[in-house]
């Protein structure tokens, strides 16, 4: 039975995963080798929980007891006694591989290791560790405390006990599980990212403007957010990374990243997090950049 959860990476996703696990009653250890990321993560969690308390979705007691269950550190040795570690590092195999190499010597023999990867092969990541049978994909969505879905992805070696344990944990976190095969992009990104990429092609080819493309999908397809607005929210670098995984993994030209997407990423126009993407966030409301 899982009682103590470790989270690797204090960025947007790791922060949200830790937040959700704390409110579900788990003890959480959050580790990031970049020490300055930890107080920032704690401040974000505190602010978000205060917002929830103000809305009445949690109580002040819930907030205080949740934050009291959090420990942070920069050394993986802090994970001693953890039942499950969720890796939420950037979507790059070399980074994940270096983490697993440093992490596995401190893990107990029964500790499950999960990756929050949004597109990389679980089987390939599992082979970088000492525990392929206890390795699994656990793909959360941003913002984690609000989004109800978790994709669970078994690698070829993942055993039944690991899958059942992680599925039960996801449900304790208040999430709905979608089980996916270990195929590039899994379910959601396999469908969503090519749609966004096609919207970028439509902009690139002059089919429509940023405004008309986003309005078309919001009002014509009843999407809550236009695809270019969503791209900025996700991060254009993340979108490009997923498209490259789909293109190389599936070998079909329909997954080719749009040249305009590549150009924006090369320019450092990554969306909301950089202040500029398909929209310029220096003004309110944001203005299209093209």
VOGU-3710 file (C-alpha; in Angstrom, 3 decimals, decimal comma):
1> xxxxxxxxxx> 0,000/0,000/0,000  1,367/3,376/-1,035  1,791/5,907/1,790  4,898/7,889/0,845  5,353/9,358/-2,637  8,477/10,910/-4,096  8,342/13,449/-6,909  11,359/14,368/-9,041  11,239/17,863/-10,501  9,768/20,982/-8,859
11> xxxxxxxxxx> 8,586/22,535/-12,116  5,018/22,979/-13,288  4,099/19,285/-13,483  6,044/18,044/-10,448  4,601/20,867/-8,399  1,052/19,957/-9,433  1,573/16,241/-8,798  2,951/16,947/-5,322  0,050/19,339/-4,607  -2,514/16,704/-5,587
21> xxxxxxxxxx> -0,856/13,909/-3,599  -0,574/16,061/-0,478  -4,274/16,946/-0,541  -5,081/13,236/-1,003  -3,392/12,534/2,344  -0,016/11,209/1,210  3,395/12,115/2,563  5,355/13,646/-0,311  9,062/14,229/-0,796  9,817/16,695/-3,614
31> xxxxxxxxxx> 13,375/16,656/-4,937  14,967/18,979/-7,466  18,718/19,228/-7,966  18,247/22,953/-8,672  17,839/24,183/-5,109  16,245/27,536/-6,006  13,300/25,691/-7,591  12,148/24,294/-4,231  11,067/27,474/-2,358  9,430/28,654/-5,566
41> xxxxxxxxxx> 7,480/25,367/-5,776  6,417/25,641/-2,123  5,239/29,224/-2,671  3,219/28,156/-5,713  1,612/25,240/-3,859  0,775/27,449/-0,902  -0,778/30,110/-3,130  -2,821/27,559/-5,061  -4,064/25,851/-1,899  -4,974/29,244/-0,423
51> xxxxxxxxxx> -7,012/29,899/-3,561  -8,780/26,551/-3,102  -9,470/27,376/0,553  -10,874/30,777/-0,418  -13,252/29,038/-2,834  -14,277/26,546/-0,165  -13,067/23,449/-2,059  -10,680/22,666/0,808  -10,510/23,929/4,410  -7,675/25,851/6,070
61> xxxxxxxxxx> -7,031/22,720/8,130  -6,745/20,662/4,923  -4,257/23,165/3,524  -2,105/23,311/6,648  -2,024/19,544/7,184  -1,225/18,941/3,490  1,736/21,324/3,507  2,942/19,785/6,781  3,263/16,421/4,980  5,708/17,884/2,435
71> xxxxxxxxxx> 9,473/17,531/2,628  11,888/18,876/0,028  15,514/18,335/-0,860  18,168/18,241/-3,551  19,482/14,734/-2,866  17,740/11,541/-4,009  18,666/9,980/-0,674  15,612/11,853/0,677  13,476/9,221/-1,078  14,411/6,526/1,436
81> xxxxxxxxxx> 11,253/4,617/2,377  9,197/5,917/-0,570  6,741/3,416/-2,063  6,486/5,198/-5,403  8,667/7,766/-7,186  7,144/9,875/-9,964  9,708/11,425/-12,300  8,478/14,727/-13,763  11,659/15,942/-15,459  11,794/17,712/-18,855
91> xxxxxxxxxx> 10,802/15,664/-21,908  14,353/14,642/-22,869  15,642/11,081/-22,709  19,184/12,100/-21,785  17,944/14,011/-18,734  15,705/11,154/-17,637  18,494/8,612/-18,113  20,903/10,603/-15,941  18,215/10,867/-13,238  17,558/7,113/-13,240
101> xxxxxxxxxx> 21,280/6,365/-13,032  21,635/8,536/-9,921  18,316/7,469/-8,424  18,256/3,680/-8,586  21,041/3,036/-6,009  18,930/4,685/-3,275  15,646/2,903/-4,049  14,273/-0,005/-2,055  13,770/-3,282/-3,951  9,980/-2,853/-4,060
111> xxxxxxxxxx> 9,826/0,858/-4,925  7,825/1,580/-8,074  9,251/4,126/-10,499  6,815/6,046/-12,723  7,529/8,585/-15,437  5,257/11,507/-16,243  6,543/11,462/-19,819  3,978/12,678/-22,334  5,287/10,755/-25,333  8,534/8,786/-24,802
121> xxxxxxxxxx> 8,493/4,982/-24,901  7,951/3,517/-21,432  9,694/0,303/-22,483  12,790/2,270/-23,529  12,838/4,344/-20,329  12,313/1,224/-18,201  15,357/-0,413/-19,798  17,474/2,478/-18,439  16,666/1,363/-14,884  17,291/-1,641/-12,669
131> xxxxxxxxxx> 13,531/-2,401/-12,367  11,689/-2,692/-15,709  8,962/-4,794/-14,038  8,320/-1,988/-11,542  8,477/0,848/-14,082  5,354/2,458/-15,570  4,093/5,578/-17,294  1,847/7,888/-15,278  1,006/10,843/-17,510  -0,734/13,706/-15,715
141> xxxxxxxxxx> -2,175/16,780/-17,419  -1,669/20,470/-16,697  -2,855/21,924/-14,354  -2,640/18,679/-12,389  -4,902/19,646/-9,448  -7,740/20,495/-11,874  -7,351/17,999/-14,718  -9,113/14,712/-13,974  -7,273/12,390/-16,364  -4,190/10,257/-15,832
151> xxxxxxxxxx> -2,910/8,056/-18,653  -1,312/4,863/-17,346  1,068/3,167/-19,743  2,645/-0,233/-19,261  6,014/-1,029/-20,774  6,566/-4,480/-22,226  8,081/-5,645/-18,893  5,718/-3,880/-16,442  4,181/-6,488/-14,152  0,519/-6,755/-13,156
161> xxxxxxxxxx> 1,123/-5,802/-9,524  2,774/-2,532/-10,545  -0,085/-1,646/-12,881  -2,762/-2,428/-10,293  -0,934/-0,514/-7,563  -0,503/2,597/-9,726  -4,080/2,439/-10,986  -5,340/2,303/-7,375  -3,096/5,228/-6,458  -4,407/7,340/-9,356
171> xxxxxxxxxx> -7,952/6,734/-8,177  -6,996/7,739/-4,607  -5,683/10,974/-6,110  -9,181/11,581/-7,472  -8,212/10,915/-11,081  -9,903/8,976/-13,856  -7,581/6,464/-15,509  -7,190/5,959/-19,250  -4,994/2,911/-19,924  -2,850/3,382/-23,028
181> xxxxxxxxxx> -0,537/1,182/-25,027  3,153/2,049/-25,162  2,904/3,784/-28,538  4,377/7,236/-29,344  2,246/9,994/-27,807  -0,020/7,432/-26,078  -3,706/8,471/-26,505  -4,156/12,171/-25,818  -1,007/13,579/-27,412  -1,294/11,174/-30,354
191> xxxxxxxxxx> -4,579/12,942/-31,187  -4,147/16,418/-29,692  -0,655/17,452/-30,796  -1,165/16,739/-34,519  -4,350/18,835/-34,340  -2,415/21,757/-32,848  0,392/21,212/-35,375  -2,188/21,340/-38,189  -3,464/24,651/-36,802  0,131/25,972/-36,986
201> xxxxxxxxxx> 0,309/24,767/-40,625  -2,972/26,617/-41,320  -1,402/29,788/-39,922  1,887/29,157/-41,766  0,081/28,712/-45,095  -2,161/31,746/-44,612  -5,393/29,761/-44,359  -6,383/31,911/-41,385  -5,049/34,335/-38,819  -4,258/33,451/-35,205
211> xxxxxxxxxx> -7,552/35,035/-34,201  -9,668/33,345/-36,850  -8,123/29,895/-36,309  -8,681/30,036/-32,556  -12,184/31,506/-32,900  -13,045/28,865/-35,499  -12,190/25,971/-33,211  -13,690/27,539/-30,073  -16,978/28,459/-31,705  -17,136/25,877/-34,505
221> xxxxxxxxxx> -15,932/22,833/-32,574  -16,897/24,020/-29,068  -13,325/23,754/-27,785  -12,765/25,699/-24,535  -9,475/27,063/-25,879  -8,274/27,632/-29,443  -5,410/25,405/-30,660  -2,847/28,207/-30,889  -3,817/29,533/-27,460  -3,511/25,962/-26,183
231> xxxxxxxxxx> -0,079/25,602/-27,816  1,105/28,663/-25,900  -0,325/27,197/-22,688  1,380/23,811/-23,187  4,673/25,338/-24,366  5,811/25,361/-27,986  9,019/23,529/-27,069  6,971/20,733/-25,475  4,693/20,558/-28,512  7,696/20,374/-30,846
241> xxxxxxxxxx> 9,266/17,638/-28,727  6,094/15,516/-28,882  5,741/16,044/-32,643  9,336/14,906/-33,158  8,687/11,777/-31,079  5,551/11,030/-33,135  7,341/11,701/-36,431  10,364/9,530/-35,646  8,412/6,815/-33,821  5,599/6,383/-36,346
251> xxxxxxxxxx> 7,470/7,374/-39,503  4,479/9,060/-41,121  4,899/12,450/-42,783  1,581/13,621/-41,337  3,404/14,040/-38,007  6,073/16,357/-39,480  6,439/19,430/-37,212  5,358/22,624/-38,940  8,384/24,775/-39,943  6,743/27,787/-38,279
261> xxxxxxxxxx> 6,614/25,884/-34,979  10,321/25,072/-35,300  11,095/28,725/-36,070  9,195/30,000/-33,034  11,019/27,580/-30,732  14,388/28,568/-32,238  13,480/32,212/-31,572  12,713/31,402/-27,934  9,008/32,133/-28,454  7,790/29,278/-26,263
271> xxxxxxxxxx> 4,348/30,605/-25,293  3,133/31,835/-21,944  6,219/30,743/-20,024  8,485/32,954/-22,147  5,952/35,766/-22,542  5,607/35,317/-26,286  4,413/32,605/-28,644  1,447/32,827/-30,989  0,344/35,602/-28,650  2,316/38,400/-26,983
281> xxxxxxxxxx> 1,617/38,273/-23,236  3,119/41,695/-22,510  -0,307/43,213/-23,133  -3,677/42,423/-21,606  -5,493/40,814/-23,274  -2,652/39,125/-25,178  -2,266/40,177/-28,819  -1,474/37,829/-31,740  2,159/38,010/-32,820  1,369/37,154/-36,459
//
